[in-house]
């Protein structure tokens, strides 16, 4: 069987984008660090639906900069197990005969913007929560696959997007829950892709349908407040 993949040519640009945003967000008045626990869910040739038993454990750590009252920028690292099998969740009789499975490790670096719908962090507001939407760019890597063709790279791009909910526990600590999808341009997460349909070995899937994955998790965030130091406006003009 031959499997098609895609080499990553924009990875240096992705790193430059992260550095640029971190430099810009360092000027913001409030920054946050946090972590979360949850799970990865895969959707592809081996699994179509969304069931609790198909979620694998995963975790995340992130840095967030609140650019203004509505918009935040976040850089995160998310990692965990991801997998599925025809034996546990067969899609159709073809999948039962194929009897394929995979269980790999996935590591993701992402940059996203978050848009908050409510004024949840203002001191004079009674609202201490908000729903939000997010979207951005990501690079993910996979390891632990039994065999892989030489045509594709273990690093692949993805587009993360989704929704979440945040709640103010106190002025320093926030809690949240998030559901995020990752659109990929890759058809080999599950070790099953295109194949010769004439040969009835059943070891192939839909070549025109890329694999995707999701992250669902709970998070806890600590907020840092920074106060700009005043400067002397006459210092430049002062001469001895």
The 8 nearest C-alpha neighbors of each residue, nearest first, counted from 0:
[[1, 194, 2, 195, 193, 203, 202, 192],
 [0, 2, 194, 3, 193, 148, 192, 150],
 [3, 1, 192, 193, 148, 0, 4, 150],
 [2, 4, 150, 151, 1, 5, 186, 193],
 [5, 3, 151, 150, 185, 2, 152, 6],
 [4, 6, 151, 152, 7, 3, 155, 185],
 [5, 7, 152, 151, 8, 4, 155, 154],
 [6, 8, 9, 10, 155, 5, 154, 152],
 [7, 9, 10, 6, 11, 12, 5, 155],
 [8, 10, 12, 11, 7, 13, 156, 14],
 [9, 11, 13, 12, 8, 7, 14, 138],
 [12, 10, 14, 13, 9, 15, 8, 16],
 [11, 13, 15, 9, 10, 14, 16, 8],
 [14, 12, 10, 16, 11, 15, 9, 17],
 [15, 13, 17, 11, 16, 12, 18, 10],
 [16, 14, 12, 18, 13, 17, 19, 11],
 [15, 17, 13, 19, 14, 18, 12, 20],
 [16, 18, 14, 20, 15, 19, 21, 13],
 [19, 17, 21, 15, 16, 20, 22, 14],
 [20, 18, 16, 22, 21, 17, 15, 23],
 [19, 21, 23, 17, 22, 18, 24, 16],
 [20, 22, 24, 18, 23, 19, 25, 17],
 [23, 21, 19, 20, 25, 24, 18, 26],
 [22, 24, 20, 21, 25, 26, 19, 27],
 [23, 25, 21, 26, 27, 22, 64, 20],
 [26, 24, 22, 23, 27, 21, 64, 30],
 [27, 25, 24, 23, 28, 22, 66, 29],
 [28, 26, 24, 25, 29, 66, 65, 64],
 [29, 27, 225, 224, 26, 30, 226, 65],
 [28, 30, 224, 27, 65, 223, 225, 64],
 [31, 29, 64, 223, 63, 222, 65, 224],
 [30, 32, 222, 63, 221, 62, 223, 64],
 [33, 31, 62, 221, 220, 61, 63, 222],
 [32, 34, 220, 61, 219, 60, 221, 62],
 [35, 33, 60, 59, 218, 219, 61, 220],
 [34, 36, 218, 59, 217, 58, 216, 219],
 [37, 35, 58, 216, 217, 57, 59, 218],
 [38, 36, 216, 57, 215, 58, 56, 217],
 [37, 39, 56, 57, 55, 215, 54, 214],
 [38, 40, 214, 55, 213, 54, 81, 57],
 [41, 39, 54, 213, 212, 214, 53, 55],
 [40, 42, 212, 211, 213, 43, 39, 81],
 [43, 41, 46, 47, 211, 212, 210, 40],
 [44, 42, 210, 46, 45, 47, 211, 41],
 [43, 45, 204, 46, 205, 191, 42, 47],
 [46, 44, 43, 85, 84, 83, 47, 90],
 [47, 45, 42, 43, 44, 48, 88, 83],
 [48, 46, 42, 43, 45, 49, 90, 44],
 [47, 49, 46, 50, 42, 88, 90, 53],
 [48, 50, 51, 47, 53, 40, 42, 46],
 [49, 51, 52, 53, 48, 54, 40, 88],
 [50, 52, 53, 54, 49, 40, 55, 38],
 [51, 53, 50, 54, 55, 49, 87, 40],
 [52, 54, 51, 50, 55, 40, 83, 49],
 [55, 53, 40, 39, 51, 52, 38, 56],
 [54, 56, 38, 39, 80, 81, 53, 57],
 [57, 55, 38, 79, 80, 37, 39, 54],
 [58, 56, 79, 38, 37, 78, 39, 36],
 [59, 57, 36, 35, 78, 77, 37, 79],
 [58, 60, 77, 35, 34, 76, 36, 78],
 [61, 59, 34, 76, 75, 33, 35, 77],
 [62, 60, 75, 33, 74, 32, 34, 76],
 [61, 63, 32, 74, 73, 31, 75, 33],
 [64, 62, 73, 31, 72, 30, 32, 74],
 [63, 65, 30, 72, 71, 24, 66, 31],
 [66, 64, 71, 67, 29, 30, 70, 72],
 [65, 67, 71, 70, 27, 64, 24, 72],
 [66, 68, 70, 65, 69, 71, 27, 28],
 [69, 67, 70, 118, 66, 65, 120, 115],
 [70, 68, 115, 67, 114, 116, 71, 118],
 [69, 71, 114, 67, 66, 113, 68, 65],
 [72, 70, 65, 113, 66, 64, 112, 73],
 [71, 73, 112, 64, 63, 111, 113, 65],
 [74, 72, 63, 111, 62, 110, 112, 64],
 [75, 73, 110, 62, 61, 109, 63, 111],
 [76, 74, 61, 109, 60, 108, 62, 73],
 [75, 77, 108, 60, 59, 107, 61, 109],
 [76, 78, 59, 107, 58, 106, 75, 108],
 [79, 77, 106, 57, 105, 58, 107, 59],
 [80, 78, 57, 105, 104, 56, 58, 81],
 [79, 81, 104, 55, 103, 56, 105, 57],
 [80, 82, 55, 103, 39, 102, 104, 79],
 [81, 83, 102, 101, 103, 41, 80, 55],
 [84, 82, 100, 101, 45, 53, 46, 102],
 [85, 83, 100, 86, 87, 99, 45, 88],
 [84, 86, 89, 98, 88, 99, 87, 94],
 [85, 87, 84, 88, 89, 98, 95, 99],
 [88, 86, 85, 84, 89, 83, 53, 52],
 [87, 89, 85, 86, 90, 84, 46, 45],
 [90, 88, 85, 94, 91, 95, 86, 87],
 [89, 91, 94, 88, 46, 45, 47, 92],
 [90, 92, 94, 93, 89, 95, 85, 96],
 [93, 91, 95, 94, 96, 90, 89, 97],
 [94, 92, 96, 91, 95, 97, 201, 90],
 [95, 93, 97, 91, 96, 92, 89, 85],
 [94, 96, 92, 98, 93, 97, 89, 85],
 [97, 95, 93, 94, 98, 92, 201, 85],
 [96, 98, 201, 94, 95, 99, 202, 93],
 [99, 97, 85, 95, 96, 86, 94, 100],
 [100, 98, 85, 97, 84, 101, 202, 45],
 [101, 99, 84, 83, 85, 98, 102, 189],
 [102, 100, 82, 189, 83, 103, 84, 190],
 [101, 103, 82, 81, 83, 80, 100, 104],
 [104, 102, 143, 81, 80, 142, 144, 82],
 [103, 105, 80, 142, 141, 79, 81, 143],
 [106, 104, 141, 78, 79, 140, 80, 103],
 [107, 105, 78, 140, 139, 77, 141, 79],
 [106, 108, 139, 77, 76, 138, 78, 140],
 [109, 107, 76, 138, 137, 75, 139, 77],
 [108, 110, 137, 75, 74, 136, 107, 138],
 [109, 111, 74, 136, 135, 73, 137, 75],
 [112, 110, 135, 134, 73, 72, 133, 136],
 [111, 113, 72, 133, 71, 134, 135, 73],
 [112, 114, 133, 71, 132, 70, 72, 131],
 [113, 115, 70, 131, 132, 69, 133, 116],
 [116, 114, 131, 69, 117, 130, 129, 70],
 [115, 117, 131, 130, 129, 114, 69, 118],
 [118, 116, 129, 119, 115, 130, 128, 69],
 [119, 117, 120, 121, 68, 126, 116, 124],
 [118, 120, 127, 126, 128, 117, 121, 129],
 [121, 119, 118, 122, 127, 167, 124, 68],
 [122, 120, 124, 123, 119, 118, 126, 127],
 [121, 123, 124, 120, 125, 119, 170, 127],
 [124, 122, 121, 125, 120, 126, 119, 118],
 [125, 123, 126, 121, 122, 119, 118, 127],
 [124, 126, 127, 123, 119, 122, 121, 128],
 [125, 127, 119, 124, 128, 118, 117, 129],
 [128, 126, 119, 167, 166, 125, 120, 129],
 [129, 127, 166, 119, 165, 126, 167, 130],
 [130, 128, 117, 165, 164, 119, 116, 115],
 [129, 131, 164, 163, 116, 115, 165, 128],
 [132, 130, 115, 163, 114, 162, 116, 164],
 [133, 131, 162, 114, 113, 161, 163, 115],
 [134, 132, 113, 160, 112, 161, 162, 111],
 [135, 133, 160, 111, 159, 112, 161, 113],
 [134, 136, 111, 110, 159, 158, 112, 160],
 [135, 137, 158, 110, 109, 159, 157, 111],
 [138, 136, 109, 157, 108, 156, 158, 110],
 [137, 139, 156, 108, 155, 107, 157, 109],
 [140, 138, 107, 155, 106, 154, 108, 156],
 [139, 141, 154, 106, 153, 105, 155, 107],
 [140, 142, 105, 153, 104, 106, 103, 139],
 [143, 141, 104, 144, 103, 105, 140, 153],
 [142, 144, 103, 104, 145, 141, 102, 146],
 [143, 145, 146, 142, 103, 147, 190, 101],
 [146, 144, 143, 147, 190, 101, 103, 142],
 [147, 145, 144, 148, 190, 143, 149, 142],
 [146, 148, 149, 144, 145, 190, 151, 2],
 [147, 149, 150, 2, 151, 146, 1, 3],
 [148, 150, 151, 147, 152, 4, 2, 3],
 [151, 149, 148, 4, 3, 152, 2, 5],
 [152, 150, 4, 5, 149, 6, 3, 148],
 [151, 153, 154, 6, 5, 4, 155, 150],
 [152, 154, 140, 141, 155, 151, 142, 139],
 [155, 153, 140, 152, 139, 7, 138, 141],
 [154, 156, 139, 138, 7, 140, 153, 157],
 [157, 155, 138, 137, 139, 183, 184, 158],
 [156, 158, 183, 137, 182, 181, 138, 136],
 [157, 159, 136, 182, 181, 137, 135, 160],
 [160, 158, 181, 134, 135, 180, 136, 157],
 [161, 159, 134, 133, 180, 179, 158, 181],
 [160, 162, 179, 133, 178, 180, 132, 134],
 [161, 163, 132, 131, 178, 177, 133, 179],
 [162, 164, 177, 131, 176, 130, 178, 132],
 [163, 165, 130, 176, 175, 129, 131, 177],
 [166, 164, 175, 128, 129, 174, 130, 176],
 [165, 167, 128, 174, 173, 127, 175, 168],
 [168, 166, 173, 127, 169, 128, 172, 174],
 [167, 169, 173, 172, 166, 174, 170, 171],
 [168, 170, 172, 167, 171, 173, 166, 127],
 [171, 169, 172, 167, 168, 222, 173, 120],
 [170, 172, 222, 169, 221, 173, 223, 168],
 [173, 171, 221, 169, 168, 220, 170, 222],
 [172, 174, 167, 220, 168, 166, 219, 221],
 [175, 173, 219, 166, 218, 165, 220, 167],
 [176, 174, 165, 218, 164, 217, 166, 219],
 [175, 177, 217, 164, 163, 216, 218, 165],
 [178, 176, 163, 216, 215, 162, 179, 164],
 [177, 179, 215, 162, 161, 214, 163, 216],
 [178, 180, 161, 214, 160, 213, 177, 215],
 [179, 181, 213, 160, 159, 161, 212, 182],
 [182, 180, 159, 212, 158, 213, 157, 211],
 [181, 183, 158, 157, 211, 180, 159, 184],
 [184, 182, 157, 185, 211, 181, 156, 210],
 [185, 183, 209, 157, 182, 186, 156, 210],
 [184, 186, 209, 183, 187, 210, 4, 188],
 [187, 185, 209, 210, 192, 188, 184, 208],
 [186, 188, 190, 189, 191, 185, 192, 210],
 [189, 187, 190, 186, 210, 185, 191, 141],
 [188, 190, 191, 187, 101, 45, 82, 100],
 [191, 189, 187, 188, 101, 192, 144, 147],
 [192, 190, 189, 203, 204, 187, 202, 44],
 [191, 193, 204, 203, 206, 186, 187, 2],
 [194, 192, 206, 203, 204, 205, 2, 1],
 [195, 193, 203, 0, 196, 1, 192, 204],
 [194, 196, 197, 198, 0, 193, 203, 199],
 [197, 195, 198, 194, 199, 203, 201, 200],
 [196, 198, 195, 199, 194, 200, 201, 203],
 [199, 197, 196, 200, 195, 201, 194, 202],
 [198, 200, 201, 197, 196, 202, 195, 203],
 [199, 201, 202, 198, 97, 203, 196, 96],
 [202, 200, 97, 199, 203, 96, 93, 198],
 [203, 201, 200, 97, 191, 204, 194, 99],
 [202, 204, 194, 192, 193, 191, 201, 205],
 [203, 205, 192, 193, 44, 191, 206, 194],
 [204, 206, 207, 208, 193, 192, 44, 203],
 [205, 207, 193, 192, 208, 204, 186, 209],
 [208, 206, 205, 209, 193, 186, 192, 204],
 [207, 209, 205, 206, 210, 186, 43, 44],
 [210, 208, 186, 185, 184, 207, 211, 43],
 [211, 209, 43, 186, 42, 185, 188, 183],
 [212, 210, 42, 182, 183, 181, 41, 43],
 [213, 211, 41, 181, 40, 42, 180, 39],
 [214, 212, 180, 40, 39, 179, 181, 41],
 [213, 215, 39, 179, 38, 178, 40, 216],
 [216, 214, 178, 37, 38, 177, 179, 213],
 [217, 215, 37, 36, 177, 176, 35, 38],
 [216, 218, 176, 35, 36, 175, 37, 177],
 [219, 217, 35, 175, 34, 174, 176, 216],
 [218, 220, 174, 33, 34, 173, 35, 175],
 [219, 221, 33, 173, 172, 32, 174, 31],
 [222, 220, 172, 31, 32, 171, 33, 173],
 [221, 223, 31, 171, 30, 172, 220, 224],
 [224, 222, 30, 29, 31, 225, 221, 171],
 [223, 225, 29, 28, 222, 226, 30, 31],
 [226, 224, 28, 29, 227, 223, 27, 30],
 [225, 227, 228, 224, 28, 29, 229, 27],
 [228, 226, 229, 225, 28, 26, 230, 27],
 [227, 229, 226, 230, 225, 231, 28, 26],
 [230, 228, 227, 231, 232, 226, 234, 233],
 [229, 231, 232, 228, 234, 233, 227, 235],
 [230, 232, 233, 234, 229, 235, 228, 236],
 [231, 233, 234, 230, 235, 236, 229, 237],
 [234, 232, 236, 231, 235, 237, 230, 238],
 [233, 235, 237, 231, 236, 232, 230, 238],
 [234, 236, 233, 237, 232, 238, 231, 230],
 [237, 235, 233, 234, 238, 232, 239, 231],
 [236, 238, 234, 235, 233, 239, 232, 231],
 [239, 237, 236, 235, 234, 233, 232, 231],
 [238, 237, 236, 234, 235, 233, 231, 232]]
